[in-house]
Amino acid sequence: MSFTNLITIAIPCYERKQYFLEALDSALNQTVKCEIIVVDNCSSHDFFEKVCKDKSITYYKNERNIGLFPNYNKCYDLARTEYVKILDDDDILLPKYVESFLKAKSLYPEIDIYYSDYVFLKSGSELPHRDTLPFGYIKKGKEIIEYAIKYTLAFPYMTSAVKKTKARLDIDMEDIVGGYDFVWLYSNADQLTFYGDLAKLYQWRIHDCNTSVNGKDWVANTLTIPYIYQTVLYAKISEPELKKKISNKIFWRLMWLKSYGDIGEMIKIMNSGNRFGAYLKQKMDDNFLLKVIFKIPQRLVRIIFRIFRKLGITN
């Protein structure tokens, strides 16, 4: 049986049992075996512990719920290998993920991040994504930044195996989810070396409890996008046309947020001291048009946004 000590598959989990066994089995069924750990974020039951004991998997349980992304950091801390692949407890790794990672590592020993293409998994069916992604060897992440500006922020962090010494998410609040993984990735992309695998080796499950589509977390995740364009990517480029493109993306993302976001959640985030909320408050202070838009009834803004979207000018 082939085994590697270069990578750990770390599975953070909390409460939800429904998809855990599928996720864990996908880690166990790799063509090349590796270390697997499960980090339980203080669930109220012992289901995960019992499963791990039955399958001889290393299991850790936090003394309290430290939040989603702090638990990612805990996974990185607990892993003992050079690379760590975080596998969310509702997703699935294809059997050749670790094998493909090792092939890329043998060709490019210096890579900091390995990632693969992916599909959505919804109600048992695979669905393609629509994002345009760069693949192959990418030195110092220039293409990652270029694609973010040319297309959108779509880097598949969920498929990534990251060098442990580089992986540390900067988090300012435990109870606001937001896109701290994207903030870290795009903040550091030009200092990292990547390999993107064209093979679809990851299934990203879509369901009602996804943090990225959940009503409460959707606001913070959506707000992350203009935040990154403004505070991270804008400073990394000098070309006036690209800066103009970023400014347009920021405006229309904030319009989207106002059109579909939960108003109460927006107010909560703005009053929380979280970096994303502080950014939104500052943006409205600096931009009179946005300030007016955010005072207009949401239903009217949504109608206006839909009209502009049909005209193809919201990108």
LOGUFI-830711 format. One record per residue: x negated, y, z of N, C-alpha, C, O in turn; residue in one letter. Coordinates in steps of 0.02 Angstrom, whole numbers, plus 50000, padded with zeros to 5 digits. Each point is the difference from the previous one (the first is absolute). Example, Ala and Ser with C-alpha at 12.3 -4.5 7.8 and 13.67 -1.06 7.14 Angstrom:
<sites>
493404971650390500455005950000499555006050000499484999950033A;500705005449931499585005950003500395005550037499755005550008S;
</sites>
This chain:
<sites>
499584994050000500425006050000499565006350000499585000850044M;500525003549907499615006149994500225005150052500595001150010S;498925002150023500145004950052499515005849994499424999049984F;500835007150029499575005950000500055003750066500545000550030T;498905002149993500005004150060499905007449983499785004050042N;500384997849895499935006949978500635004150014499975006250005L;500604990550002500635003750004500474996950051500034993950008I;500345010450025500544997950045500675002449973500065005849979T;500434989950021500685002149986500325001450068500094995550041I;500105010949970500295002150063500745001649989500165004049956A;500274993150084500725000949993500275003850061500074997050053I;500085009449940500335003750055500744998350000500304999349946P;500005000150112500714998350002500335003250061499675001850048C;500984998849947500405002750056500724998049991500335002049952Y;499934994250095500704998050006500274995849942500244994550011E;499725008149927500324996849943499714993049987499404999349988R;501034995750013499794993049989500124997649928499694995249978K;500765008149987500294997449939499504997849947500094994749968Q;499395009350022499544998549944499314997750023499574998549959Y;500345001250106499334998850028499694993449976499424999849981F;500974994850020499734993549980499765000049928499494997049985L;500885006249971499785000449930499345003749994499554997949963E;500405007750073499385003949997499414995850027499484999749968A;500624997250089499474996050030499814994149956499404998649991L;501084998049981499854994349956499625002249938499584996349975D;500575009850000499645002349941499265001350017499574999449957S;500305002550105499305000850022499674993250009499424999049982A;500954996350046499734993250011499884996249935499564995749997L;500825005849952499984996249937499535002849948500074998649941N;499465005450080499505002649953499554994449974499854995350036Q;499955005349901499564995049970499315000050034499664994950003T;500155010950023499405000550042500245002450069500305005350006V;499574990750044500245001550068499585005550032499425001149980K;500875002350068499635005350036500315000850069500484996650017C;499225007850023500275001550065500695003249994500115004049955E;500344994250090500665003150003500145002050072499904996050046I;500335010149964500215002150067500695003149995500195002749949I;500194996850105500655003250006499985004850059499784998150054V;500445008049935499995005150053500715002450012500295003849961V;499994993950094500705001350018500035006650039499675000950051D;500755003649924500045006750030500515000250058500435004350003N;499494990950043500404999650061500744998449986500455003550024C;499664991149938500694997849987500324997550064499654998050047S;501015002049955500374998050060500074992450005500274997550050S;499514998749900500074992750000499324996849989499505003449990H;500484989950013499374996449992499974995949936499604995449994D;500835006349958500024996349937499334999849965499774994749980F;499915011150013499375000449963499454996050036499604996649969F;500405003950097499504996450040500084992549990499504996449992E;501115001150011500124992849992499804997549931499704994749993K;500485009149955499814998149932499254999749993499734995349971V;499935009850054499275000249995499674994250037499514997149977C;500765001250081499744994450038500094993549961499544995849998K;501045003349972500144993949961499544999549939499814994449980D;500005011249991499605000049939499265001750013499615001049953K;500204999350110499305001350020499745006649972499455000449974S;500975004850032499825006749977499835004450060500344999750051I;499135004249943499825004750053500535005350008500185003549953T;500084997250109500565004450013499825005150054499714998350052Y;500475008049936499915005350049500675003550011500405000549953Y;499715001950107500615003850014499835006350038499674999850053K;500545005949921499885006350033500415000650064500554997250004N;499195006350045500365000950063500605004649993500464999850040E;499545004449908500565004449985500025001049925499524998649964R;501055003950012500065001649929499605006349985500195005550023N;499284993949940499565005749988500165003649934499685005049984I;500814992449978500185003149936499724996049942499534996050008G;500765005149934499814996149940499275000849981499634995149998L;500165011049988499325001049976499474999150054499454997649984F;500685004350079499524998150051499904992450004499454997750017P;501074998549968499924992850000499584997749940499664994950004N;500385008649940499544998749945499285000850024499574995849988Y;500305009850047499325001150026499804994550048499424997950001N;501054999750038499864994550047499794993749961499554996450020K;500785002449924499824994349957499285000749976499614995250002C;500215010849976499315001149977499504998950058499474997149990Y;500715005350069499564999350058499894992750019499444998050018D;501094998149978499964993050024499684995349950499734994850019L;500295006949918499704995749949499245000050009499705005050020A;499994989249965499284999250010499624999349934499404998450000R;500945002649944499694999149935499865006749967500225005350023T;499404994549922499815006149965500605003749970500035006149999E;500454990049977500605002949968500634997750037500014994750031Y;500505009549964500644998450032500565001249950500045005349969V;500384989750023500615000749959500605000150047500164995050031K;500175010849974500605000350041500594997649958500145002749946I;500194992250079500594997249966500615001550042500094997250054L;500345007249921500615001650038500424993750008500014995749956D;500355003950099500334993750018500614998449958500334994950010D;499835009549941500554998549955499774999149927500414999149955D;498945001150034499734999349933499664993349989499944995950046D;499845002949892499724993549982499365000949958499995003949952I;499494992550067499394999749961500044994049953500194994550020L;499625006549917499964994449954499394995750018499515002650028L;500514990949956499484995350024499285001849981499544998150036P;500365005549910499315001349978499745006950021499505002349973K;500845000950073499785006650021499284999950026499575003749976Y;500304992150074499334999950030499484997749949499465002849997V;500714992249963499544997749948499835005649951499425000849981E;501085003150000499885005549953499595005650032499585003149968S;500554998250096499605004850037499264998050000499565004249988F;500304989450024499314997650003499655000649932499415001549997L;500964997549950499715000749933499815007349988499465001449973K;500985003250046499855007149992499405002050043499575003849978A;500414993750082499455001550046499344997449975499485003350009K;500534990949958499374997249973499745004249942499405000549990S;501065002449971499815004249943499795006950022499555003049971L;500794999650081499875006850023499945000050076500485001650035Y;498944996449992499924999250073500125006450039500144999750060P;499825006049907500055006450035500725002450010500095005250031E;500414991349945500695002650003500225000950073499864996050044I;500505009549966500305001450066500724997650003500244997950053D;500105002449890500704998049997500134995749939499835001949944I;500474992350067500244995849946500775000450002500304999550054Y;500015001349888500734999949997500234996549937499624999349952Y;500994998450050500284996549942500645003549977500275004350034S;499964993749907500665002049978500514996250042499834995550038D;500815006349955500514997050043500675000049965500095003049947Y;500394993650082500705000349979500425001350061499804998750056V;500805004049932500495000450053500354993250007500084996449951F;500135002150109500394994050013500665002250032500005002550056L;500544996649908500655002250024500524994549990500124997849944K;500175000050111500514994749999499744993849963500384996849963S;498995001650048499714993949971499755000849929499734995249972G;500365010649997499795001049930499425005049997499975004850038S;499574993849916499445004649989500205005549952500324998849949E;499495007450068500155005749958499355003949989499605000750046L;500295001849893499395003849987500035007050030500545002850008P;498894999950009499985007150020499895004349938499834997449946H;500265009150061499945004549943499395004550003499915004349958R;499674994750092499445004550010499434998449952499914994349978D;499715010950005499414999349959499395000050046499875004950035T;499764989649965499454999150047499354999049963499994997149945L;499455005150084499344998649970499764993150023500124998050058P;499544998549898499734993450019499274999549979499745004249963F;499934990650062499304999149987499575003250053500245001750054G;499114999049932499525002850047500055007649999499965003149948Y;500134999850111500085007350006499525002550053500094998850059I;499395004749918499495002550046500205006950026500175004449961K;499804996450104500155006450033500705002649984500115006150002K;500344989649983500715001449999500265005649957500555002450010G;499054999849940500215005649959500664998649963500445004249997K;499624989749977500604998249963500624999650045500555001449979E;499344996750084500554999650048500315007050007500625000750000I;498975004350006500235006950008500315002549935500535003250001I;499154995349942500265002249936500704997149986500445003649976E;499654990050039500654996849988500535002950046500585000649981Y;499235001250080500485002950047500265006749974500595001650009A;498975002249959500205006649974500374999349934500505003349988I;499254992449969500304999149934500684996650004500465001949963K;499614993250082500624996250005500345001550068500395004750006Y;499454991350044500275001250067499584996350051499554996249982T;500595005050082499644996450053500284993050004500524998850030L;499134996549940500274993249994499494994650015500104994249982A;499355007750050499494994950013500294994450042500325001350051F;499574992449929500304994350036499604998050062499694994850003P;500345009750048499634998650062500214993450031499594996550031Y;501055001749961500254993850030499674993849972500014994750031M;499685005849909499674994249971499254999950016499654995549978T;500115009450058499285001250006499664996050056500274999150054S;499134998649930499534997550051499485005550009499685002149951A;500235000150110499585005950014499414998150043500064996050046V;499365006849937499414998850041500135002850071500195005850008K;499704990050041500195001750069499665006450024500315003950037K;499084997349944499645005950024500295006549972499855005450026T;500544994149921500305006049970500725001050019500285005449991K;500044989450036500725000150010500195002550069499964996350050A;500245010049953500245002850063500505005549985499805005449979R;500844993350031500515004849984500035005450054500004998550060L;500025007849919500025005750046500735001650014500365002349955D;499864996550105500715000550018500095005050055499644999850051I;500855004949940500095005050052500614998650044500055002850055D;500424992949923500584998350041500204992849987500024997849942M;500144998550110500184993049993500704999149974500144995149965E;500325009450051500714998849985500235003049934500584999349981D;498975004249983500155002449933499614995649951499394999950001I;500974996549957499654995249957499595003649947499394999950003V;500925003449949499635003749949499534995549961499994994050011G;499645008949943499554996149958499285000850020499585002349961G;500264995850101499325000850024499504995849959499425001949995Y;500814992549977499564996049957499815003949938499425000049979D;501075003449990499865004149941499565006050017499565001849961F;500565001350097499595005750019499274997850006499565003449975V;500324991050058499314997450007499714998449932499445001949985W;500944994749973499764997749936499795005949955499445000149975L;501015004750016499855005549955499505004950030499655003449963Y;500324997150102499505004350032499294997349989499535003949995S;500414989550001499344996949996499854996949932499454997349991N;501015003049962499924996449936499355001749964499684995549972A;500135010850028499395001949963499364998050036499455001349975D;500614995550083499424997350035500014992450002499574996950033Q;500905000049932500084992850003499944996949930500115003349950L;499694990450049499954996349937500544994549999500094996450049T;500265003149895500594995749995499904994749946499615000849953F;500774993850054500114995549944500744998349997500284997450048Y;500035004249895500714998649991500094994049954499754999949944G;500604995150081500114993749964500675000349964500525001550030D;499474997249905500615000149959500504994550019500595000549985L;499164994350047500444994450019500515002350052499835003750046A;500784994049946500535001650048499974994950058500264994549995K;499405007550059499854995450054500385001650065499844997350053L;500645007149942500355002350060500745001049984500175002849947Y;500264995050098500725001249994500215004750057499964998350058Q;500275007649922500225005050048500754999550007500375001749954W;499864995950103500714998750009500395006450012499805004350040R;500764996449925500455005650008500624997650037500344995449978I;499815007850077500604998250039500215006150041499655005050001H;500904994450033500295005850034499585002750057500075005850020D;499484990050007499615002250058499305002449982499595001250045C;500254999549891499355002649980499885006850032500445004349998N;498984996850032499865006650029499975005449946500145005850014T;499664992349925499935005049947500675002249972500045005349969S;500494990750040500655001849972500535001150055500565002149985V;499254996550078500465001050055500165007450008499555004249993N;501084997550021500225007050005499575004250045499815005649983G;500044991850077499605003850048499295001249974499745005650005K;499954989249968499305000649979499925002949930499465002349982D;501084997649978499965002649932499785007249999499615002049957W;500645002050089499835007250001499255000950010499695003749962V;500024993150088499295000850013499584997249943499495003049981A;500724991449990499624997149944500045004549939499495000849965N;501095002050021500075004449943499615006550010499695002549953T;500325000150108499635006150015499244999049995499635004849988L;500154989050021499294998549995499735001849931499425002149994T;500984997149954499765000949931499815007249986499435001249979I;501015003850031499775006949989499455002050049499565003949983P;500454993350078499475001550048499324998049972499525003850004Y;500434990249967499374997649972499795004349940499425001949993I;501064999549963499835004249942499735006850023499515002449971Y;500805000650079499815006750022499355000050041499545003849986Q;500434991950064499455000650049499404995649984499465001050028T;500634994149928499454995549984499765000849928499425001849989V;501024997049963499794999749930499865006949969499565000749958L;500815004350063499915006749971499285002450008499735003349956Y;499974995150101499315002350013499484995849964499425002049997A;500774992249977499524995549968499915001549926499564997049968K;500835007450004499955001649929499895007449990500145004150044I;499594997749897499865007049985500375002449938500075006149990S;500164989349967500325002049937500675003450013500434997250035E;499675008849938500635003750011500624996249978500525000350033P;499444996049912500584996349975500214994550049500594998850010E;498914997950019500164994750048500295003050065500454997150030L;499295008649990500275003350059500735002149988500424999450045K;499725003049895500685001849982500464993950001500575000350023K;499174994149952500384993849999500174997850072500554997750014K;498965002950030500104998250070500545004550031500444997650036I;499525008949951500495004650028500714998249978500475000450040S;499604997749897500664998049975500244993650035500594999450018N;498954995949991500194993850034500235001450072500484997050024K;499175007450010500185001850068500705002950003500414997950041I;499745006849915500655003350000500564994949988500505000050037F;499434995849914500544995449983500074994450051500554997550010W;498915000550022500064995150054500385002950060500404996550031R;499475009749984500365003250055500745001149982500434999750043L;499705001749893500705000349977500344993350009500584999750021M;499074995049962500274993250008500154998650073500524997250018W;499015004950025500094999050072500625003650025500414997150036L;499685009149943500585003950021500654996949972500525000250033K;499444997149907500594997249966500264993750034500614998950003S;498934996950022500214993350022499804998350072500224995050027Y;499385009250005499764998450067500525001450054500455004149991G;499484992450064500425001050058499805006650034499445000650024D;501025004349978499835006650026499784999750073499535003450020I;500824992650020499824999350070499304997350009499645002150045G;500174993149913499334997150004499475005149979499465000250029E;500705004049921499535005249980499875004950058499435001850013M;501115000250020499945004650056499594996950056499575003250031I;500564990449982499624996450052499264999949984499585001350044K;500244997249894499304999749981499675006850004499435000750022I;500935004549956499725006850002499875002350072499555004050012M;500854993550035499935002050070499564995350040499925000950061N;499794994149906499654994750037499265001550013499704997050044S;500015007749917499285001050005499624995549953499395000549996G;500964995249968499694995649950499725004149942500285005249983N;499184992549986499685003949947500475001149940499975005249967R;500464989950019500455000649942500535005450014500175003949956F;500094996150105500495005150019499705006950001500315004849977G;499084995850049499655006450001499885002649929500065005949987A;499794989449969499895001949929500645002849970499995005149965Y;500584991650047500635002249972500195007050026500235004249962L;499684996950102500155006550030499565005549968500245005449983K;499124993050010499545004949971500175001449927499965005749976Q;500234988949989500175000849929500605004649991500015004149954K;500494995250088500595004349995499845007250021500305004749974M;499244996150072499795006750020499635003649943500065006049991D;499554990049970499595002849947500375000949934499805004149958D;500734992050032500345000049935500735002050010500414996150025N;499765010049954500675002650010500534995949964500544998850027F;499304998949912500484996149962500184993550036500584998150004L;498914998450022500124993850037500415001450063500444996150018L;499415009450015500365001750060500755001049985500434997850038K;499725005449906500695000949979500324993349983500574998650020V;499064997249942500264993549979500184995850061500524996650001I;499075003650051500134995950059500575002750043500234996750046F;500005009449938500585002850035500654998849962500545000750028K;499394997549908500594998749959500294993250020499624995450016I;501045003949984500314993550016499704994349958499885000849940P;500004993650092499654994449968500364997649937499694998549950Q;500975001350053500384997549942499875004249938499934997349945R;500035009250063499875004549943499294999049974499904999849939L;499614999650107499314998949979499954993449961499634999649951V;500724995350072499994993549966500265000649929499724997049954R;500825006750036500285001049933499505003549955499904998049943I;499785007350083499505003749961499414995549983499765000049943I;500024996150106499434995549989500164994949946499584998649957F;501024998650045500204995049950500025003049930499824996649951R;500405009650044500015003349934499295000749972499874998349943I;499685004250099499315000849978499674993249985499594999549954F;500604995450084499724993449989500224997249932499604997149964R;501035004050019500254997849935499655003749942499924997349945K;499885008750069499645004049950499264998049995499645002349956L;500144993350090499314997549998499485004850023499434999749976G;500745004850069499515005150022499854999650074499785004950030I;500354989350001499884999450072499374996250017499884998450058T;499705000049892499394996250014499415004650013499454997750013N;
</sites>
